[in-house]
Amino acid sequence: VKGVVRYEHVSFAYPGADEDVLTDLDFEARPGETTAIIGSTGCGKSSLVQLMPRFYDVTGGKITIDGTDIRDVSIESLRENIGYVPQKGVLFSGTIASNIRFGAEDASDEQMKKAAAIAQATDFIEEKDKQYDSSISQGGTNVSGGQKQRVLLARALCATKKLLLLDEPVSGIDQNGMELFFKTMDYLKKHYDLAIILISHDLDYVARYADHVVLLDKTVLRQGTVKEVYESSEFERIFSAGKEETWIKEDETND
């Protein structure tokens, strides 16, 4: 698997719904690049991501990886190649190790610890008396929001992946947690040939990491570089004019 993901004229309606929540989506996410999906609340961003691991199937068009329709491969094979950090991720009762290995039970200790290191989780784990064997309460109520997010990210990276789906990964965490997440993104972009699909309402964060931006409002309104999308009339219509005038600087768009 190389990991070239393409949404080809994709439409989607939830079962029993009278209308589509997504219509005629057409864009590509390539290995080594971060594709950011932005748009207002309710525009279909999370629905778009949930189609990739086939939590739902498209109702029109198709999604392909390296040209193969994802409906033509087993769900197990598909999900083995996808790391997914959902907007409201769940930790289960057990240990830190079992939570990181969830979905990749055969991962070695080395793989697990490497994933934790990339996710910037090593420091807080190794401060605990039992380290990776430390207990996690149901729902992760005995860890902070930032720690939970780092364990979820480690889970997504534990086995070899070709695609990483990040749905609002910095939502609800403090500044320190955000900085640690930025370190993870810096490392992934430098050392891994992953296709990353990122959903975020934090447009500064998008400007910092996105190679390609898709502006969504149930369909693709505009796509291109950060500069091309942020300076478009479609972007101005969706987001308050002048609200983020200071986001874009020429040198930042090339980072």
Phi, psi and omega per residue, in radians:
V1 nan 2.190 3.042
K2 -1.505 -0.706 3.061
G3 1.775 0.475 3.029
V4 -1.447 1.972 -3.074
V5 -1.791 2.325 3.112
R6 -2.362 2.255 2.944
Y7 -1.642 1.996 -3.053
E8 -1.918 1.743 3.102
H9 0.875 0.856 -3.053
V10 -1.418 2.313 2.960
S11 -2.172 2.688 -3.127
F12 -2.672 2.361 3.000
A13 -2.287 2.423 3.082
Y14 -1.194 2.606 -3.131
P15 -0.926 2.239 3.115
G16 1.485 -0.101 -3.123
A17 -1.353 2.658 -3.115
D18 -1.509 -0.307 -3.110
E19 -2.516 2.805 3.139
D20 -1.249 2.537 2.960
V21 -1.642 -0.311 3.073
L22 -2.379 2.425 -3.075
T23 -2.396 2.164 2.971
D24 0.916 0.841 3.070
L25 -1.306 2.349 3.130
D26 -2.547 1.845 3.083
F27 -2.815 2.953 -3.088
E28 -2.266 2.481 3.037
A29 -2.085 2.184 -2.996
R30 -1.965 2.647 3.091
P31 -0.999 2.466 3.141
G32 1.423 0.029 -3.114
E33 -2.193 2.661 3.023
T34 -1.846 2.102 3.086
T35 -1.811 2.030 -3.097
A36 -1.721 2.349 3.071
I37 -1.875 2.069 -3.114
I38 -2.180 2.805 3.115
G39 2.813 3.022 -3.094
S40 -1.313 2.932 3.107
T41 -1.018 2.320 3.103
G42 1.482 0.190 -3.088
C43 -1.488 -0.103 3.076
G44 1.843 0.230 -3.066
K45 -1.089 -0.892 -3.109
S46 -1.181 -0.611 3.083
S47 -1.065 -0.716 3.124
L48 -1.012 -0.797 -3.110
V49 -1.196 -0.662 -3.080
Q50 -1.211 -0.270 3.077
L51 -1.291 -0.464 -3.019
M52 -1.158 -0.837 3.072
P53 -1.482 0.165 3.093
R54 1.122 0.712 2.888
F55 -1.157 -0.520 2.965
Y56 -2.384 2.732 3.047
D57 -1.797 2.594 3.101
V58 -1.043 2.664 3.050
T59 -1.857 -0.079 3.049
G60 -2.755 2.584 -3.111
G61 1.269 -2.753 -3.135
K62 -2.754 2.756 3.014
I63 -1.975 2.294 -3.119
T64 -2.167 2.648 2.910
I65 -2.084 2.103 -3.086
D66 0.932 0.617 3.079
G67 1.534 -0.134 -3.130
T68 -1.694 2.218 3.090
D69 -1.036 2.245 -3.080
I70 -1.150 -0.271 3.075
R71 -1.358 -0.181 -3.126
D72 -1.666 0.079 3.063
V73 -2.140 2.831 -3.137
S74 -1.201 2.613 3.094
I75 -1.060 -0.666 3.120
E76 -1.053 -0.829 3.132
S77 -1.106 -0.724 3.130
L78 -1.058 -0.877 -3.044
R79 -1.264 -0.379 3.055
E80 -1.104 -0.412 -3.098
N81 -1.745 0.069 -3.072
I82 -2.118 2.224 2.926
G83 -1.753 2.318 -3.001
Y84 -2.337 2.148 3.020
V85 -1.984 1.740 -3.083
P86 -1.305 2.881 -3.120
Q87 -1.061 -0.669 3.117
K88 -2.131 1.275 -3.112
G89 -1.243 2.697 -3.053
V90 -2.098 2.309 2.911
L91 -1.745 2.572 -3.069
F92 -1.913 2.739 3.068
S93 -1.098 2.380 -3.068
G94 2.679 -2.445 3.108
T95 -2.033 2.954 3.039
I96 -1.037 -0.762 -3.123
A97 -1.052 -0.789 -3.103
S98 -1.183 -0.547 3.088
N99 -1.235 -0.698 3.106
I100 -1.165 -0.649 -3.097
R101 -1.432 -0.041 -3.110
F102 -1.015 2.117 -3.082
G103 1.547 -0.132 3.106
A104 -2.494 0.958 -3.008
E105 -1.059 -0.424 -3.122
D106 -1.502 0.007 -3.122
A107 -1.103 2.422 3.133
S108 -1.295 2.902 3.054
D109 -1.021 -0.665 -3.140
E110 -1.105 -0.784 3.111
Q111 -1.086 -0.768 -3.114
M112 -1.077 -0.804 -3.100
K113 -1.236 -0.561 3.070
K114 -1.162 -0.733 3.102
A115 -1.075 -0.729 3.111
A116 -1.113 -0.683 3.138
A117 -1.146 -0.759 3.127
I118 -1.106 -0.648 3.140
A119 -1.385 0.080 3.117
Q120 1.086 0.570 -3.115
A121 -1.745 -0.164 -3.007
T122 -1.042 -0.775 -3.042
D123 -1.028 -0.883 -3.076
F124 -1.251 -0.527 3.117
I125 -1.200 -0.787 -3.055
E126 -1.323 -0.194 3.027
E127 -1.349 -0.307 -3.114
K128 -1.420 2.606 -3.097
D129 -1.011 -0.760 -3.091
K130 -1.740 0.079 3.087
Q131 0.849 -2.078 -3.054
Y132 -1.209 -0.292 3.089
D133 -1.610 0.143 3.098
S134 -1.170 2.542 -3.067
S135 -1.316 2.521 2.975
I136 -2.038 2.238 3.089
S137 -1.331 2.735 3.083
Q138 -0.943 2.196 -3.116
G139 1.482 -0.086 3.128
G140 1.275 0.563 -3.062
T141 -1.258 -0.236 3.136
N142 -1.762 0.277 3.002
V143 -2.245 2.742 -3.142
S144 -1.285 2.940 3.115
G145 -1.051 -0.728 3.130
G146 -1.177 -0.684 3.111
Q147 -1.149 -0.735 3.103
K148 -1.039 -0.782 -3.117
Q149 -1.095 -0.643 3.137
R150 -1.220 -0.635 3.070
V151 -1.158 -0.724 3.101
L152 -1.078 -0.705 3.127
L153 -1.191 -0.715 3.074
A154 -1.037 -0.703 3.088
R155 -1.022 -0.780 -3.116
A156 -1.144 -0.460 -3.079
L157 -1.754 0.010 -2.949
C158 -1.132 -0.750 3.103
A159 -1.801 2.874 -3.138
T160 -1.089 2.187 -3.122
K161 -2.179 2.726 3.023
K162 -1.956 -0.294 -3.105
L163 -2.396 2.332 3.099
L164 -2.092 2.140 3.118
L165 -1.843 2.131 -3.115
L166 -2.135 1.933 -3.106
D167 -1.821 1.785 -3.120
E168 0.920 1.013 -3.015
P169 -1.223 -0.346 -3.138
V170 -1.868 0.197 3.129
S171 -1.282 2.267 3.019
G172 1.391 0.206 3.079
I173 -2.017 2.728 -3.056
D174 -1.381 3.114 -3.057
Q175 -1.064 -0.694 3.122
N176 -1.101 -0.735 3.095
G177 -1.084 -0.681 3.110
M178 -1.119 -0.747 -3.125
E179 -1.116 -0.670 3.093
L180 -1.140 -0.684 3.111
F181 -1.146 -0.651 3.091
F182 -1.058 -0.662 3.105
K183 -1.098 -0.699 3.092
T184 -1.068 -0.826 -3.140
M185 -1.089 -0.723 3.107
D186 -1.032 -0.752 -3.121
Y187 -1.163 -0.798 -3.119
L188 -1.073 -0.739 -3.106
K189 -1.205 -0.507 -3.116
K190 -1.442 -0.637 -2.944
H191 -1.992 -0.226 -3.047
Y192 -2.138 2.513 3.138
D193 -1.718 0.886 -3.116
L194 -1.504 2.517 2.840
A195 -1.506 2.141 -3.118
I196 -1.988 2.189 2.993
I197 -1.888 2.077 -3.005
L198 -2.036 2.232 2.970
I199 -1.886 2.236 3.107
S200 -2.722 2.485 2.995
H201 -1.591 -0.125 3.138
D202 -1.494 1.710 -2.997
L203 -1.296 -0.415 3.002
D204 -1.136 -0.738 3.121
Y205 -1.100 -0.758 3.085
V206 -1.038 -0.793 -3.132
A207 -1.074 -0.543 -3.104
R208 -1.284 -0.606 -2.958
Y209 -2.074 -0.349 -2.997
A210 -1.336 2.356 2.961
D211 -1.598 -0.490 -3.095
H212 -2.483 2.361 -3.106
V213 -2.102 2.346 3.061
V214 -2.021 2.047 3.084
L215 -1.591 2.081 -2.962
L216 -1.996 2.409 2.892
D217 -2.572 1.246 -3.040
K218 1.240 -0.405 2.974
T219 -2.434 3.012 -3.132
V220 -1.399 1.970 3.103
L221 -1.427 -0.634 -3.079
R222 -2.838 2.543 3.007
Q223 -2.554 2.702 -3.111
G224 2.722 -2.745 3.077
T225 -1.217 2.916 3.075
V226 -0.943 -0.847 -3.098
K227 -1.069 -0.775 -3.119
E228 -1.091 -0.734 -3.097
V229 -1.325 -0.803 -3.071
Y230 -1.155 -0.413 3.134
E231 -1.682 0.101 -3.089
S232 -1.457 2.768 3.105
S233 -1.196 -0.540 3.118
E234 -1.131 -0.718 3.106
F235 -1.126 -0.770 -3.133
E236 -1.081 -0.619 3.141
R237 -1.215 -0.682 -3.097
I238 -1.316 -0.728 -3.097
F239 -1.898 2.652 -3.058
S240 -1.010 2.214 3.135
A241 -1.086 2.261 3.076
G242 1.465 -0.188 -3.057
K243 -1.127 -0.659 -3.097
E244 -2.090 0.729 -3.078
E245 -1.012 -0.494 -3.038
T246 -1.603 0.063 -3.122
W247 -1.044 -0.937 -2.874
I248 -1.644 2.180 2.934
K249 -2.180 2.542 -3.027
E250 -0.935 -0.717 -3.084
D251 -1.256 -0.513 -3.112
E252 -1.218 -0.582 -3.099
T253 -1.207 -0.264 -3.125
N254 -1.800 0.057 -3.120
D255 -1.122 nan nan
